[in-house]
């Protein structure tokens, strides 16, 4: 069985560059544990997947996003 091809949500919204300060958008591409979703699950194109990973890593560095969710201690 063949699945329908997923379309890139970032391309559809018309965004050219993913901004690391946009926490709400970046949160959509993280798992409940805080890991970055792979492109095959999120449906992003290769260009935006690279931009997403860089933006998420920058947001983590500036403490806008957590490295690990639910981790205490």
Buried (B, 14 or more C-beta within 10 A) or exposed (E): EEEEEEEBBBBEEEBEEBEBEEEEBBEEBBEEEBEBBEBEEBBBBEEBBEBBBEBBEBBBEEEBBEEEEEEEE
